[in-house]
Amino acid sequence: MNRAGANVAAAVACVLSMGLTIPAATRAQARQDTAMKEAKPGLLAQAKIKPDSARAIALARVPSGNVHMQEIERERGRLVYSFDVAQANKSGYQEVLVDANTGRVVSVKHESARKERAEARSAAARHKAPGRKP
């Protein structure tokens, strides 16, 4: 097993040992509700860490969280999984970035609902092809 695989295995083992398991029915429903988006086609094929492992790592950092959105993208030249995790009784989301090659958590930051909407509008504008009408 390579070093990245060992890191992921250790992180998942840590999550499971802390009793932070998620019932199978809940995991299946969550995967259906939030499909992994690719910022550009082919990014998933470049990742060494599987989406489910990255998701488990992200959820370990945000107690009692539910993934609202998940995407694989390049941020500052690094291939990362980005998870927006909602928590009960808290507004906005915790954005957790997990390195798609090592499984390390790159950052965890809170995003307000307002900032999340602005980010979505900005992303939609970037993806809109020039010369196309909406």
N, CA, C and O atoms as a DFTB+ gen file, in Angstrom:
536 C
 N C O
     1  1       0.846      -1.172       0.000
     2  2       0.000       0.000       0.000
     3  2       0.893       1.236       0.000
     4  3       1.867       1.301       0.749
     5  1       0.564       2.209      -0.831
     6  2       1.379       3.418      -0.872
     7  2       1.066       4.316       0.330
     8  3       0.121       4.063       1.078
     9  1       1.855       5.343       0.499
    10  2       1.727       6.219       1.664
    11  2       0.363       6.902       1.710
    12  3      -0.237       7.003       2.780
    13  1      -0.135       7.371       0.566
    14  2      -1.435       8.037       0.534
    15  2      -2.526       7.069       0.949
    16  3      -3.428       7.433       1.704
    17  1      -2.451       5.841       0.463
    18  2      -3.444       4.830       0.828
    19  2      -3.399       4.515       2.307
    20  3      -4.437       4.303       2.935
    21  1      -2.201       4.482       2.865
    22  2      -2.045       4.218       4.293
    23  2      -2.637       5.356       5.115
    24  3      -3.262       5.114       6.147
    25  1      -2.444       6.603       4.666
    26  2      -3.010       7.757       5.367
    27  2      -4.528       7.695       5.377
    28  3      -5.157       7.955       6.403
    29  1      -5.115       7.354       4.243
    30  2      -6.570       7.269       4.151
    31  2      -7.082       6.140       5.029
    32  3      -8.064       6.303       5.754
    33  1      -6.417       5.002       4.961
    34  2      -6.833       3.864       5.784
    35  2      -6.780       4.227       7.262
    36  3      -7.674       3.858       8.023
    37  1      -5.752       4.940       7.669
    38  2      -5.622       5.352       9.065
    39  2      -6.728       6.329       9.455
    40  3      -7.285       6.233      10.548
    41  1      -7.047       7.264       8.569
    42  2      -8.108       8.240       8.849
    43  2      -9.461       7.560       8.971
    44  3     -10.231       7.869       9.881
    45  1      -9.757       6.643       8.071
    46  2     -11.038       5.927       8.113
    47  2     -11.096       5.057       9.364
    48  3     -12.139       4.991      10.015
    49  1     -10.002       4.392       9.712
    50  2      -9.960       3.576      10.925
    51  2     -10.195       4.435      12.163
    52  3     -10.878       4.018      13.098
    53  1      -9.627       5.630      12.160
    54  2      -9.808       6.554      13.275
    55  2     -11.274       6.951      13.405
    56  3     -11.825       6.960      14.506
    57  1     -11.896       7.274      12.293
    58  2     -13.312       7.648      12.287
    59  2     -14.148       6.511      12.849
    60  3     -15.011       6.732      13.698
    61  1     -13.898       5.305      12.381
    62  2     -14.679       4.157      12.820
    63  2     -14.433       3.837      14.289
    64  3     -15.357       3.443      15.001
    65  1     -13.191       4.003      14.749
    66  2     -12.876       3.688      16.140
    67  2     -13.527       4.669      17.106
    68  3     -13.769       4.329      18.264
    69  1     -13.814       5.893      16.638
    70  2     -14.461       6.883      17.490
    71  2     -15.970       6.687      17.532
    72  3     -16.677       7.425      18.218
    73  1     -16.457       5.703      16.807
    74  2     -17.890       5.450      16.819
    75  2     -18.672       6.399      15.942
    76  3     -19.885       6.532      16.107
    77  1     -18.011       7.058      15.019
    78  2     -18.687       8.006      14.150
    79  2     -19.165       7.320      12.876
    80  3     -18.902       7.790      11.770
    81  1     -19.852       6.228      13.040
    82  2     -20.346       5.509      11.878
    83  2     -21.680       6.093      11.451
    84  3     -22.389       6.709      12.246
    85  1     -22.004       5.893      10.209
    86  2     -23.256       6.382       9.641
    87  2     -24.040       5.168       9.185
    88  3     -23.491       4.323       8.478
    89  1     -25.319       5.050       9.570
    90  2     -26.110       3.898       9.132
    91  2     -26.093       3.755       7.618
    92  3     -26.068       4.749       6.893
    93  1     -26.106       2.510       7.142
    94  2     -26.008       2.224       5.704
    95  2     -27.106       2.912       4.916
    96  3     -26.838       3.454       3.843
    97  1     -28.328       2.908       5.413
    98  2     -29.438       3.544       4.686
    99  2     -29.198       5.040       4.542
   100  3     -29.488       5.620       3.496
   101  1     -28.672       5.660       5.582
   102  2     -28.386       7.090       5.532
   103  2     -27.287       7.383       4.522
   104  3     -27.389       8.340       3.755
   105  1     -26.227       6.562       4.516
   106  2     -25.132       6.764       3.565
   107  2     -25.637       6.639       2.136
   108  3     -25.280       7.453       1.284
   109  1     -26.457       5.638       1.863
   110  2     -26.971       5.429       0.501
   111  2     -27.820       6.616       0.072
   112  3     -27.696       7.094      -1.056
   113  1     -28.681       7.094       0.963
   114  2     -29.540       8.238       0.639
   115  2     -28.698       9.482       0.393
   116  3     -28.960      10.238      -0.543
   117  1     -27.686       9.697       1.232
   118  2     -26.832      10.879       1.079
   119  2     -26.108      10.852      -0.250
   120  3     -25.986      11.890      -0.900
   121  1     -25.616       9.677      -0.678
   122  2     -24.911       9.589      -1.953
   123  2     -25.846       9.896      -3.112
   124  3     -25.433      10.526      -4.085
   125  1     -27.096       9.462      -3.024
   126  2     -28.053       9.731      -4.096
   127  2     -28.367      11.217      -4.171
   128  3     -28.497      11.782      -5.256
   129  1     -28.486      11.846      -2.999
   130  2     -28.875      13.251      -2.952
   131  2     -27.762      14.190      -3.391
   132  3     -28.035      15.265      -3.925
   133  1     -26.516      13.801      -3.174
   134  2     -25.402      14.690      -3.469
   135  2     -24.359      13.969      -4.313
   136  3     -23.362      13.468      -3.793
   137  1     -24.593      13.924      -5.581
   138  2     -23.645      13.275      -6.488
   139  2     -22.369      14.106      -6.569
   140  3     -22.407      15.334      -6.483
   141  1     -21.241      13.423      -6.735
   142  2     -19.957      14.108      -6.860
   143  2     -19.919      14.845      -8.186
   144  3     -20.085      14.241      -9.246
   145  1     -19.702      16.146      -8.126
   146  2     -19.598      16.959      -9.334
   147  2     -18.124      17.125      -9.679
   148  3     -17.268      17.165      -8.796
   149  1     -17.843      17.219     -10.967
   150  2     -16.480      17.477     -11.423
   151  2     -16.439      18.892     -11.991
   152  3     -17.219      19.228     -12.882
   153  1     -15.534      19.717     -11.479
   154  2     -15.389      21.067     -12.006
   155  2     -15.004      21.011     -13.480
   156  3     -15.434      21.849     -14.273
   157  1     -14.189      20.018     -13.845
   158  2     -13.811      19.761     -15.235
   159  2     -13.837      18.258     -15.444
   160  3     -13.457      17.511     -14.541
   161  1     -14.269      17.797     -16.593
   162  2     -14.302      16.354     -16.843
   163  2     -12.908      15.725     -16.694
   164  3     -11.901      16.300     -17.108
   165  1     -12.883      14.536     -16.095
   166  2     -11.633      13.804     -15.962
   167  2     -10.913      13.979     -14.634
   168  3      -9.914      13.302     -14.393
   169  1     -11.389      14.865     -13.766
   170  2     -10.701      15.088     -12.499
   171  2     -10.799      13.879     -11.572
   172  3      -9.841      13.565     -10.866
   173  1     -11.942      13.202     -11.564
   174  2     -12.082      12.017     -10.705
   175  2     -11.059      10.948     -11.066
   176  3     -10.538      10.258     -10.190
   177  1     -10.774      10.813     -12.349
   178  2      -9.808       9.805     -12.799
   179  2      -8.394      10.129     -12.322
   180  3      -7.560       9.230     -12.226
   181  1      -8.114      11.385     -12.025
   182  2      -6.782      11.796     -11.571
   183  2      -6.580      11.606     -10.067
   184  3      -5.445      11.616      -9.590
   185  1      -7.667      11.436      -9.324
   186  2      -7.588      11.344      -7.861
   187  2      -7.109       9.970      -7.419
   188  3      -7.508       8.952      -7.985
   189  1      -6.253       9.948      -6.405
   190  2      -5.786       8.688      -5.820
   191  2      -6.716       8.233      -4.695
   192  3      -6.799       7.044      -4.390
   193  1      -7.403       9.178      -4.092
   194  2      -8.326       8.894      -2.998
   195  2      -9.739       8.790      -3.574
   196  3     -10.153       9.631      -4.373
   197  1     -10.467       7.769      -3.170
   198  2     -11.843       7.564      -3.639
   199  2     -12.776       8.591      -2.976
   200  3     -12.543       8.999      -1.838
   201  1     -13.822       9.001      -3.687
   202  2     -14.756       9.985      -3.127
   203  2     -15.350       9.577      -1.776
   204  3     -15.480      10.420      -0.889
   205  1     -15.712       8.301      -1.601
   206  2     -16.300       7.860      -0.334
   207  2     -15.330       8.013       0.828
   208  3     -15.740       8.364       1.934
   209  1     -14.053       7.754       0.591
   210  2     -13.041       7.915       1.644
   211  2     -12.876       9.386       2.001
   212  3     -12.790       9.738       3.178
   213  1     -12.832      10.244       0.987
   214  2     -12.701      11.681       1.232
   215  2     -13.920      12.202       1.990
   216  3     -13.791      13.046       2.877
   217  1     -15.077      11.707       1.645
   218  2     -16.316      12.112       2.319
   219  2     -16.271      11.720       3.800
   220  3     -16.649      12.514       4.661
   221  1     -15.811      10.506       4.098
   222  2     -15.707      10.052       5.487
   223  2     -14.736      10.929       6.267
   224  3     -14.984      11.254       7.428
   225  1     -13.648      11.306       5.640
   226  2     -12.652      12.169       6.284
   227  2     -13.268      13.539       6.578
   228  3     -13.081      14.084       7.666
   229  1     -14.005      14.098       5.608
   230  2     -14.639      15.405       5.790
   231  2     -15.684      15.360       6.908
   232  3     -15.747      16.266       7.739
   233  1     -16.495      14.310       6.925
   234  2     -17.534      14.206       7.953
   235  2     -16.948      13.998       9.346
   236  3     -17.576      14.354      10.343
   237  1     -15.756      13.425       9.420
   238  2     -15.096      13.268      10.716
   239  2     -14.700      14.621      11.293
   240  3     -14.589      14.764      12.511
   241  1     -14.486      15.613      10.436
   242  2     -14.084      16.952      10.890
   243  2     -15.270      17.829      11.287
   244  3     -15.093      18.841      11.966
   245  1     -16.480      17.446      10.866
   246  2     -17.666      18.243      11.178
   247  2     -18.684      17.331      11.870
   248  3     -19.452      16.640      11.201
   249  1     -18.694      17.328      13.196
   250  2     -19.584      16.434      13.937
   251  2     -21.056      16.648      13.579
   252  3     -21.511      17.782      13.426
   253  1     -21.771      15.569      13.454
   254  2     -23.219      15.587      13.163
   255  2     -23.547      16.339      11.880
   256  3     -24.617      16.938      11.771
   257  1     -22.649      16.316      10.919
   258  2     -22.879      17.042       9.672
   259  2     -23.490      16.182       8.585
   260  3     -23.394      14.955       8.607
   261  1     -24.118      16.849       7.637
   262  2     -24.671      16.214       6.440
   263  2     -24.119      16.930       5.227
   264  3     -24.148      18.159       5.160
   265  1     -23.613      16.169       4.263
   266  2     -23.036      16.784       3.068
   267  2     -24.156      17.347       2.207
   268  3     -25.073      16.632       1.805
   269  1     -24.063      18.632       1.936
   270  2     -25.044      19.338       1.106
   271  2     -24.593      19.350      -0.352
   272  3     -25.411      19.224      -1.264
   273  1     -23.294      19.503      -0.563
   274  2     -22.740      19.570      -1.914
   275  2     -21.335      18.998      -1.865
   276  3     -20.612      19.188      -0.887
   277  1     -20.947      18.294      -2.929
   278  2     -19.586      17.765      -3.020
   279  2     -19.099      17.902      -4.448
   280  3     -19.844      17.700      -5.407
   281  1     -17.828      18.250      -4.561
   282  2     -17.242      18.505      -5.881
   283  2     -15.753      18.199      -5.820
   284  3     -15.113      18.360      -4.781
   285  1     -15.216      17.758      -6.946
   286  2     -13.769      17.639      -7.070
   287  2     -13.330      18.754      -8.009
   288  3     -13.917      18.960      -9.071
   289  1     -12.291      19.467      -7.598
   290  2     -11.850      20.641      -8.351
   291  2     -10.377      20.903      -8.091
   292  3      -9.760      20.275      -7.231
   293  1      -9.830      21.833      -8.843
   294  2      -8.462      22.294      -8.591
   295  2      -8.563      23.641      -7.890
   296  3      -9.211      24.569      -8.374
   297  1      -7.911      23.724      -6.750
   298  2      -7.829      24.993      -6.024
   299  2      -6.364      25.282      -5.772
   300  3      -5.661      24.504      -5.126
   301  1      -5.917      26.412      -6.290
   302  2      -4.508      26.824      -6.151
   303  2      -3.560      25.726      -6.617
   304  3      -2.529      25.469      -5.995
   305  1      -3.930      25.080      -7.726
   306  2      -3.082      24.064      -8.326
   307  2      -3.166      22.692      -7.686
   308  3      -2.495      21.763      -8.135
   309  1      -3.972      22.543      -6.651
   310  2      -4.085      21.276      -5.922
   311  2      -5.443      20.635      -6.226
   312  3      -6.473      21.309      -6.213
   313  1      -5.433      19.334      -6.497
   314  2      -6.667      18.594      -6.737
   315  2      -7.298      18.278      -5.385
   316  3      -6.707      17.581      -4.561
   317  1      -8.511      18.800      -5.166
   318  2      -9.175      18.626      -3.873
   319  2     -10.633      18.224      -4.047
   320  3     -11.280      18.546      -5.043
   321  1     -11.123      17.510      -3.040
   322  2     -12.552      17.298      -2.902
   323  2     -13.052      18.424      -2.010
   324  3     -12.471      18.699      -0.960
   325  1     -14.133      19.072      -2.431
   326  2     -14.729      20.140      -1.647
   327  2     -16.098      19.669      -1.167
   328  3     -16.938      19.260      -1.968
   329  1     -16.314      19.730       0.141
   330  2     -17.579      19.308       0.732
   331  2     -18.192      20.476       1.488
   332  3     -17.536      21.078       2.339
   333  1     -19.439      20.801       1.186
   334  2     -20.193      21.767       1.974
   335  2     -21.032      20.947       2.933
   336  3     -21.930      20.215       2.520
   337  1     -20.731      21.076       4.219
   338  2     -21.371      20.254       5.242
   339  2     -22.274      21.124       6.100
   340  3     -21.830      22.104       6.699
   341  1     -23.559      20.749       6.154
   342  2     -24.535      21.463       6.966
   343  2     -24.613      20.807       8.340
   344  3     -24.473      19.591       8.475
   345  1     -24.838      21.639       9.356
   346  2     -25.025      21.141      10.715
   347  2     -26.368      21.647      11.225
   348  3     -26.757      22.783      10.954
   349  1     -27.073      20.795      11.966
   350  2     -28.370      21.171      12.519
   351  2     -28.217      22.406      13.410
   352  3     -27.243      22.531      14.152
   353  1     -29.170      23.293      13.326
   354  2     -29.229      24.507      14.159
   355  2     -28.083      25.483      13.916
   356  3     -27.804      26.330      14.765
   357  1     -27.417      25.374      12.770
   358  2     -26.362      26.321      12.414
   359  2     -26.614      26.798      10.989
   360  3     -26.948      26.001      10.112
   361  1     -26.456      28.088      10.764
   362  2     -26.665      28.610       9.413
   363  2     -25.398      28.445       8.591
   364  3     -24.299      28.334       9.136
   365  1     -25.561      28.430       7.289
   366  2     -24.420      28.302       6.396
   367  2     -23.862      26.892       6.388
   368  3     -24.527      25.942       6.802
   369  1     -22.627      26.769       5.910
   370  2     -21.977      25.472       5.753
   371  2     -20.541      25.538       6.220
   372  3     -19.915      26.599       6.214
   373  1     -20.027      24.388       6.625
   374  2     -18.602      24.224       6.846
   375  2     -18.058      23.675       5.531
   376  3     -18.471      22.603       5.088
   377  1     -17.145      24.396       4.912
   378  2     -16.520      23.904       3.696
   379  2     -15.250      23.171       4.095
   380  3     -14.339      23.750       4.688
   381  1     -15.204      21.877       3.759
   382  2     -14.050      21.047       4.085
   383  2     -13.381      20.650       2.777
   384  3     -14.017      20.068       1.898
   385  1     -12.104      20.964       2.651
   386  2     -11.327      20.583       1.478
   387  2     -10.406      19.434       1.855
   388  3      -9.635      19.529       2.811
   389  1     -10.493      18.335       1.086
   390  2      -9.669      17.155       1.322
   391  2      -8.799      16.936       0.084
   392  3      -9.315      16.846      -1.030
   393  1      -7.488      16.851       0.278
   394  2      -6.565      16.618      -0.833
   395  2      -6.915      15.281      -1.492
   396  3      -6.966      14.250      -0.822
   397  1      -7.153      15.301      -2.790
   398  2      -7.595      14.111      -3.523
   399  2      -6.473      13.111      -3.766
   400  3      -6.732      12.004      -4.238
   401  1      -5.249      13.471      -3.459
   402  2      -4.125      12.549      -3.640
   403  2      -3.575      11.997      -2.332
   404  3      -3.023      10.897      -2.312
   405  1      -3.717      12.749      -1.233
   406  2      -3.154      12.308       0.042
   407  2      -4.205      11.976       1.094
   408  3      -3.936      11.211       2.019
   409  1      -5.395      12.541       0.960
   410  2      -6.433      12.341       1.970
   411  2      -6.323      13.296       3.140
   412  3      -7.098      13.193       4.090
   413  1      -5.383      14.219       3.096
   414  2      -5.230      15.195       4.180
   415  2      -6.280      16.295       4.049
   416  3      -6.660      16.685       2.945
   417  1      -6.737      16.783       5.192
   418  2      -7.664      17.913       5.200
   419  2      -6.844      19.169       4.945
   420  3      -5.927      19.492       5.701
   421  1      -7.187      19.874       3.868
   422  2      -6.460      21.076       3.479
   423  2      -6.983      22.288       4.237
   424  3      -6.202      23.129       4.682
   425  1      -8.319      22.380       4.386
   426  2      -8.892      23.489       5.140
   427  2     -10.312      23.155       5.575
   428  3     -11.000      22.325       4.980
   429  1     -10.718      23.837       6.636
   430  2     -12.099      23.784       7.120
   431  2     -12.464      25.226       7.428
   432  3     -11.827      25.870       8.262
   433  1     -13.489      25.731       6.754
   434  2     -13.896      27.112       7.026
   435  2     -15.411      27.228       6.919
   436  3     -16.063      26.490       6.181
   437  1     -15.947      28.171       7.673
   438  2     -17.391      28.395       7.666
   439  2     -17.760      29.355       6.541
   440  3     -17.103      30.375       6.338
   441  1     -18.813      29.015       5.819
   442  2     -19.332      29.898       4.784
   443  2     -20.783      30.200       5.100
   444  3     -21.591      29.293       5.303
   445  1     -21.104      31.476       5.139
   446  2     -22.486      31.875       5.395
   447  2     -23.338      31.516       4.182
   448  3     -22.819      31.300       3.087
   449  1     -24.640      31.457       4.388
   450  2     -25.555      31.160       3.292
   451  2     -25.425      32.222       2.192
   452  3     -25.506      31.897       1.007
   453  1     -25.225      33.473       2.575
   454  2     -25.080      34.565       1.604
   455  2     -23.828      34.350       0.739
   456  3     -23.880      34.498      -0.482
   457  1     -22.703      33.999       1.383
   458  2     -21.468      33.776       0.644
   459  2     -21.603      32.575      -0.285
   460  3     -21.093      32.588      -1.405
   461  1     -22.293      31.537       0.184
   462  2     -22.513      30.335      -0.630
   463  2     -23.309      30.673      -1.896
   464  3     -22.987      30.180      -2.977
   465  1     -24.338      31.503      -1.769
   466  2     -25.136      31.910      -2.949
   467  2     -24.283      32.720      -3.912
   468  3     -24.369      32.529      -5.125
   469  1     -23.463      33.621      -3.388
   470  2     -22.589      34.436      -4.240
   471  2     -21.591      33.554      -4.978
   472  3     -21.302      33.786      -6.152
   473  1     -21.061      32.535      -4.289
   474  2     -20.125      31.597      -4.921
   475  2     -20.808      30.821      -6.043
   476  3     -20.214      30.595      -7.097
   477  1     -22.048      30.418      -5.816
   478  2     -22.800      29.671      -6.832
   479  2     -23.044      30.533      -8.068
   480  3     -22.918      30.058      -9.197
   481  1     -23.395      31.804      -7.850
   482  2     -23.602      32.711      -8.992
   483  2     -22.311      32.918      -9.768
   484  3     -22.319      32.941     -10.999
   485  1     -21.210      33.066      -9.058
   486  2     -19.911      33.264      -9.692
   487  2     -19.516      32.040     -10.513
   488  3     -19.021      32.170     -11.633
   489  1     -19.736      30.851      -9.955
   490  2     -19.403      29.614     -10.669
   491  2     -20.261      29.471     -11.921
   492  3     -19.767      29.056     -12.969
   493  1     -21.540      29.813     -11.817
   494  2     -22.433      29.722     -12.976
   495  2     -21.974      30.680     -14.073
   496  3     -22.024      30.338     -15.254
   497  1     -21.534      31.860     -13.696
   498  2     -21.065      32.835     -14.678
   499  2     -19.790      32.358     -15.369
   500  3     -19.610      32.580     -16.567
   501  1     -18.897      31.696     -14.608
   502  2     -17.649      31.187     -15.196
   503  2     -17.911      30.059     -16.185
   504  3     -17.224      29.942     -17.200
   505  1     -18.919      29.222     -15.883
   506  2     -19.198      28.057     -16.722
   507  2     -20.042      28.397     -17.945
   508  3     -20.164      27.585     -18.862
   509  1     -20.615      29.577     -17.962
   510  2     -21.453      30.004     -19.081
   511  2     -20.559      30.255     -20.298
   512  3     -19.586      31.005     -20.222
   513  1     -20.897      29.632     -21.394
   514  2     -20.086      29.788     -22.611
   515  2     -20.295      31.175     -23.193
   516  3     -21.417      31.681     -23.192
   517  1     -19.217      31.808     -23.696
   518  2     -19.355      33.125     -24.313
   519  2     -20.238      33.053     -25.559
   520  3     -20.166      32.107     -26.343
   521  1     -21.063      34.074     -25.714
   522  2     -21.895      34.141     -26.918
   523  2     -23.179      33.344     -26.808
   524  3     -24.014      33.397     -27.711
   525  1     -23.357      32.599     -25.714
   526  2     -24.588      31.822     -25.544
   527  2     -25.622      32.631     -24.793
   528  3     -25.297      33.408     -23.895
   529  1     -26.858      32.438     -25.170
   530  2     -27.936      33.086     -24.457
   531  2     -28.445      32.132     -23.389
   532  3     -28.508      30.924     -23.618
   533  1     -28.818      32.671     -22.202
   534  2     -29.295      31.809     -21.121
   535  2     -30.579      31.098     -21.440
   536  3     -31.087      30.341     -20.613
